[in-house]
Amino acid sequence: MKAHAKRGVVASILISTVLPIQLAAQDHAKPQNKQTPYVVSDLGTLGGTAGVAEGISDRGWVIGSANLAGDQYGHAFLWRDGVMTDLGTLGGLNSEEQWPVKDNRGLIVGSAETSSVDPFNEDFCGFDANSGVPPTGLICLGFLWQNGVMIPLSTLGGNNSYAAGVNNHGQEVGWAENGVRDPTCVPPQVLDFEAVIWGPITGQIQQLSPLSGDTTTAATGINDREQVVGVSGICSDPTRHGVLWENGMVADLGNLGGVLNTIPWAINFRGQVIGQSDLTGDSTLHAFRWTKHDGMQDLGTLSGDSASLAFGTNDNDQVVGGSCVDASLNTCSAFLWRNGVMTDLNTLVKPGSTPLYLFFGNDINSRGEIAAFAFDQNNSEFHAALAIPCDEQHADNAACAESTSALAPATSKRSKMTLPENVRQLLQRRMRFSRP
């Protein structure tokens, strides 16, 4: 299923094979004296049964990926003013936007298949994640989309590239193949790949260096101060280290005790980095927040959980992501972390007001609006969702105006839901980078 795999060419985080262990979860579900209620809107799909909202800008533009009718192929989308627009492809069958991109000028990056056949049949962007659908065998390139035009982003001499982030200066980041055959790659991947910055001049590409001893890198986010975050490792294990590139230097962000996987998803203007890192033993992982002053902080989990992942942040030091009962991802809830407290977003929505259960918060803008990944309990479909806080900034929001008087106060009681096995497997794919 295209809409649920945060994928690209980096090695698997083998969440599906992790043995769940019951760790003493840090309890961040303590209710605050006052919580802001939320209203949730279903943004739908592109005709299929699945969609996910990944990023939201301060203009309220929501971007993500959704399945087309029949669920065999998926495309990146832009949702604005109540309308979901299919961004198309670069000539192939699939495209996707799977990262918390929030450029306020209307720039969107993602990856799309071309009409050209990959000579190594690598399936670089992982579009075979749809169950029962074979890989297309097409070359995939990162793209920059603006005003209805999708522009392909170049490689470092190889065949494929992948775009994950963009800032307001028109600089895009991601990773690109360099044409070097790397024996450490896991088949079907053949060529090595490196983190890159494209732009701001059209056609410009800059390679970013790995940590000492590593050979492979991938960039996942960039802010307006041109600070870049990503991963550094080897072709078979590129998520070994989370890193920050700044002023031509690369720095290791550290970890939460594990040694296999540390993945930063986003960096805000203040230089605060969020993501997830393995705990000691590499059997589970927790969301983190990193700053130069304090280093890597474990954000813990919701009460009763042992795994968590952070995907998006804003300049107000608010973080969104998902907290799961264990690393099998059988039961997860979207969370909002602020002022040191992690809260289940589902407890802030009026009970019975929507059939959508919020599994992951994927991005949050400066107005506190959240792009989310939601499960429709009426039809067992996944849809893109938008959660709006009913606060002073949204006093003119019609949904808030209609619902505020009837919204129940926030509760610390957490609902539990066990997913069908096929849906759980789709969630697992989304939680990891696919192997090459």
C-alpha positions in Angstrom: 0.0 0.0 0.0 1.6 3.2 -1.2 0.2 5.5 1.4 1.7 3.9 4.4 5.4 3.3 3.8 7.9 5.9 5.0 10.3 4.3 2.6 13.3 5.2 0.5 16.6 3.5 -0.1 17.9 2.9 3.4 18.2 -0.4 5.2 15.2 -2.0 7.0 14.5 -1.2 10.6 13.3 -4.6 11.3 10.4 -3.6 13.5 8.2 -6.5 12.3 10.8 -9.0 13.6 11.5 -7.2 16.9 10.7 -9.2 20.0 8.4 -6.9 22.1 9.7 -6.4 25.6 7.9 -4.8 28.4 9.9 -1.9 29.4 8.9 0.5 32.2 7.4 3.2 30.0 7.8 6.8 31.1 4.3 8.0 31.8 3.7 11.3 30.0 -0.1 11.0 29.9 -0.7 13.0 33.0 -3.6 15.4 32.4 -2.9 19.1 32.4 -5.1 21.6 34.2 -6.4 22.8 30.8 -6.2 21.1 27.4 -7.2 22.5 24.1 -9.9 20.5 22.4 -9.5 19.4 18.7 -11.8 18.9 15.8 -10.8 16.3 13.2 -11.5 16.4 9.4 -11.3 13.5 7.1 -9.3 14.6 4.0 -10.1 11.4 2.1 -8.0 9.7 -0.6 -7.5 9.8 -4.4 -10.1 7.2 -5.0 -8.6 4.2 -3.2 -9.0 3.0 0.4 -5.9 4.6 1.9 -4.3 8.0 2.4 -2.0 9.7 4.8 -1.3 13.4 5.5 2.4 14.0 6.1 3.1 17.7 6.2 1.3 21.0 6.9 2.6 24.5 6.2 1.6 27.7 8.0 -0.6 28.4 5.0 -2.7 25.3 6.0 -1.6 23.4 2.9 -1.5 19.6 3.6 0.6 17.2 1.6 0.8 13.5 1.6 0.2 10.3 -0.4 -3.0 8.4 -1.2 -4.0 5.4 -3.2 -5.8 5.6 -6.6 -8.9 3.6 -7.3 -8.1 -0.1 -7.1 -5.3 0.4 -4.6 -2.6 -0.7 -7.0 -0.9 2.6 -7.4 -0.5 5.7 -5.3 0.3 9.4 -5.9 1.4 12.4 -3.9 -1.3 14.9 -3.2 -1.8 18.5 -2.1 -4.9 19.4 -0.1 -5.9 23.1 0.2 -9.1 24.9 0.7 -11.0 21.6 0.9 -9.7 20.2 -2.4 -7.3 17.3 -2.8 -5.1 17.6 -5.9 -3.2 14.7 -7.5 0.4 15.8 -8.1 0.9 13.1 -10.8 4.2 11.4 -11.6 7.3 11.9 -13.7 5.9 9.6 -16.4 5.7 6.4 -14.4 2.9 4.8 -12.3 3.6 6.0 -8.8 4.6 9.0 -6.7 4.7 9.8 -3.0 5.3 12.4 -0.4 6.1 10.8 2.9 7.9 13.4 5.0 6.8 16.5 7.1 7.5 19.0 4.3 6.1 22.5 5.2 7.5 25.1 2.8 5.4 28.2 3.0 6.0 29.4 -0.6 4.2 26.4 -2.1 7.2 24.2 -2.8 6.6 20.5 -2.5 9.1 17.7 -2.7 8.7 13.9 -3.0 9.6 11.1 -5.3 8.0 9.8 -8.5 8.6 7.1 -11.0 9.7 7.9 -14.5 9.0 6.0 -17.7 12.5 4.7 -17.8 13.4 1.1 -16.8 16.0 0.7 -14.0 18.8 -1.4 -15.4 19.4 -3.0 -12.0 15.7 -3.4 -11.1 16.4 -1.9 -7.7 12.9 -0.6 -6.7 14.7 2.4 -5.2 11.6 4.1 -3.8 9.9 1.0 -2.6 6.7 1.3 -4.6 6.2 -2.5 -4.3 4.9 -2.0 -0.8 1.4 -2.7 -2.1 0.6 -6.3 -1.1 0.3 -8.5 -4.2 1.5 -5.8 -6.6 5.0 -6.5 -8.2 7.6 -3.8 -8.5 7.3 -1.7 -11.7 11.0 -1.8 -12.4 11.0 1.9 -13.2 13.6 4.5 -12.3 12.5 6.8 -9.4 13.6 10.4 -9.0 13.1 13.0 -6.4 10.9 15.9 -7.6 10.2 19.5 -6.8 6.6 20.6 -7.4 5.4 24.2 -7.7 2.4 25.8 -9.4 1.4 22.6 -11.1 4.8 21.7 -12.5 6.8 18.7 -11.3 10.6 19.0 -11.9 12.9 15.9 -11.6 15.9 16.2 -9.3 19.3 14.9 -10.4 21.5 12.1 -9.2 25.2 11.9 -8.4 25.8 9.7 -11.5 23.6 6.8 -10.6 20.0 6.1 -11.7 17.8 7.1 -8.8 17.2 9.8 -6.2 14.8 10.6 -3.4 13.7 14.0 -2.0 12.6 14.3 1.6 12.7 18.0 2.6 12.7 21.6 1.4 13.1 25.0 3.1 11.8 28.4 2.3 15.0 29.3 0.3 14.3 26.7 -2.3 16.8 24.1 -1.1 15.8 20.5 -1.3 17.4 17.6 0.5 17.4 13.8 0.1 19.7 11.2 -1.2 20.9 10.1 -4.7 22.8 7.3 -6.2 26.4 8.0 -7.1 27.0 5.2 -9.7 29.4 3.2 -7.5 28.7 -0.5 -7.1 28.8 -1.1 -3.3 29.2 -4.8 -2.2 27.7 -4.0 1.2 24.3 -3.1 -0.3 21.5 -5.5 0.3 20.0 -6.9 -3.0 18.3 -5.7 -5.1 20.2 -2.5 -4.3 23.4 -2.3 -6.3 24.6 1.3 -6.2 25.7 3.4 -3.2 23.8 6.6 -2.4 24.7 9.8 -0.6 22.9 12.7 1.1 22.5 15.8 -1.1 21.2 19.3 -1.2 19.6 20.5 -4.5 19.4 24.2 -5.3 18.6 26.9 -4.7 19.9 27.4 -8.2 18.2 25.0 -10.7 20.4 22.1 -11.5 22.7 22.7 -8.5 23.5 19.6 -6.4 25.8 19.3 -3.3 26.9 16.0 -1.7 27.1 15.8 2.1 29.9 13.9 3.8 29.3 10.9 6.1 30.7 10.4 9.6 34.3 9.1 9.7 34.2 5.3 9.0 30.8 5.5 7.2 30.2 5.4 3.5 26.5 6.0 3.0 24.3 8.9 3.9 20.7 10.3 3.5 19.3 13.7 4.3 15.8 13.9 5.7 15.2 17.5 6.7 16.4 21.1 6.3 15.5 24.4 8.0 15.8 28.0 6.9 19.2 28.3 8.6 20.4 25.6 6.2 20.9 23.1 8.9 20.4 19.6 7.6 19.6 16.3 9.4 19.8 12.8 8.3 21.5 9.5 8.7 25.0 8.1 8.2 26.2 4.5 8.0 26.9 1.9 5.3 24.7 0.7 2.4 23.3 -2.2 4.3 22.8 -0.2 7.5 22.5 3.5 6.7 20.5 4.4 9.8 23.3 3.5 12.2 23.8 7.2 13.1 21.6 10.3 13.2 23.6 13.3 12.1 23.5 17.1 11.7 25.2 18.9 8.8 26.1 22.5 9.5 28.7 24.9 8.0 30.3 22.1 6.1 30.7 19.9 9.1 28.9 16.7 10.1 28.1 15.9 13.8 26.7 12.7 15.4 23.5 13.3 17.3 24.1 10.4 19.6 21.5 7.8 20.5 19.2 6.5 23.3 21.5 3.5 24.0 21.0 1.4 20.9 23.5 1.0 18.1 21.5 0.0 15.1 19.0 2.8 14.3 18.7 6.5 15.0 16.6 8.5 12.6 15.9 12.2 12.7 12.7 13.2 10.8 12.7 17.0 11.1 14.5 20.1 12.3 12.8 23.4 13.2 14.2 26.9 12.8 15.5 26.8 16.3 17.7 23.9 15.5 15.7 21.4 17.5 15.7 17.9 16.0 13.1 15.2 16.5 13.0 11.6 15.5 13.4 8.1 17.1 16.3 6.0 18.4 16.8 2.5 19.6 17.1 1.9 23.3 19.8 -0.3 24.7 19.5 -3.8 23.2 17.9 -2.5 20.0 14.6 -4.3 20.8 12.4 -1.2 20.9 12.7 2.5 20.2 11.6 5.9 21.6 10.9 9.3 20.2 13.6 11.9 20.9 14.1 15.6 20.9 17.7 16.9 20.4 19.2 20.3 21.0 22.8 21.5 21.0 22.5 22.5 24.7 20.8 19.4 26.1 21.7 16.7 23.6 19.3 13.9 23.0 16.2 13.7 25.2 14.0 10.6 25.5 10.4 11.7 25.1 9.2 8.4 26.5 5.8 7.0 25.7 2.1 7.2 26.7 1.2 5.2 29.8 1.3 1.5 29.2 3.4 1.7 26.0 7.0 0.7 25.3 7.7 2.2 21.8 7.3 5.7 20.3 8.3 7.6 17.2 8.4 11.4 16.6 7.7 12.7 13.0 7.0 16.4 13.1 7.8 19.6 15.1 7.2 23.3 14.8 9.1 26.4 16.0 7.0 26.5 19.2 8.7 23.3 20.4 5.7 21.1 19.9 6.2 17.6 18.7 3.9 15.0 17.2 4.2 11.4 16.5 2.9 8.0 17.6 3.1 5.9 20.8 2.7 2.2 20.5 2.0 -0.6 23.0 5.1 -2.4 21.7 7.4 -2.6 18.7 5.0 -4.8 16.9 2.9 -1.7 16.2 -0.3 -3.6 17.0 -1.8 -0.6 18.9 -0.6 3.0 18.4 -2.0 6.4 19.2 -1.1 9.8 17.9 0.6 12.0 20.5 1.2 15.7 21.0 4.3 16.6 23.2 4.6 20.0 24.6 6.0 21.5 27.8 7.5 18.2 28.7 4.1 16.4 28.6 3.0 13.7 26.1 -0.7 13.6 25.5 -2.8 11.1 23.4 -4.5 13.3 20.8 -7.5 11.0 20.8 -8.3 12.1 24.3 -8.6 15.7 23.1 -11.2 15.0 20.5 -14.9 14.9 21.5 -16.0 11.3 22.0 -18.2 10.2 19.2 -17.6 13.3 17.0 -15.6 11.4 14.3 -15.1 7.8 13.3 -11.4 8.5 12.8 -8.9 7.1 15.3 -5.6 9.1 15.1 -2.7 6.7 14.9 0.1 9.1 14.1 0.6 12.8 14.2 2.9 13.4 11.2 3.5 17.2 11.3 2.4 20.3 13.1 2.5 23.9 11.9 3.0 27.1 13.9 -0.8 27.4 14.5 -0.9 23.9 16.1 -2.7 22.3 13.2 -1.7 18.6 12.8 -1.5 16.5 9.7 -2.3 12.9 10.8 -2.6 9.3 9.8 -6.1 8.0 10.8 -8.0 4.8 10.9 -11.7 4.9 10.0 -13.4 2.6 12.5 -16.5 2.4 10.3 -14.9 0.9 7.2 -11.4 -0.1 8.4 -9.7 2.2 5.9 -6.8 4.6 6.5 -7.4 8.2 5.5 -5.5 11.5 5.6 -6.7 13.6 8.5 -6.4 17.2 9.8 -6.7 18.0 13.5 -7.5 21.6 14.3 -7.1 23.0 17.9 -10.2 25.0 19.0 -8.2 27.9 20.5 -8.1 31.7 20.1 -6.3 31.4 16.8 -9.1 29.4 15.4 -12.1 31.3 16.8 -13.3 31.8 13.2 -13.1 28.1 12.3 -16.6 26.9 11.5 -16.0 23.4 12.8 -14.7 24.7 16.1 -17.6 27.2 16.4 -20.1 24.5 15.9 -18.4 22.0 18.2 -16.8 24.0 21.0 -19.9 24.2 23.2 -20.4 20.5 23.0 -16.8 19.4 23.3 -16.1 17.3 26.3 -13.1 18.3 28.5 -9.9 16.5 27.8 -9.6 13.1 29.6 -6.6 11.0 30.5 -8.5 7.9 29.7 -7.0 6.1 26.7 -8.9 4.0 24.3 -7.3 0.8 23.0 -7.7 -0.7 19.6 -6.4 -3.9 18.1 -5.9 -3.7 14.4 -6.5 -6.4 11.7 -3.3 -8.2 10.8 -3.1 -6.8 7.3 -3.5 -3.3 8.6 -0.8 -3.8 11.3 1.6 -5.0 8.6 0.9 -1.8 6.6 1.7 0.2 9.7 5.0 -1.6 10.2 6.0 -0.8 6.6 5.3 2.9 7.3 7.4 2.8 10.4 10.6 1.8 8.7 12.9 2.7 5.8 12.6 -0.1 3.3 15.7 -2.0 2.5 17.3 -1.3 -0.8 
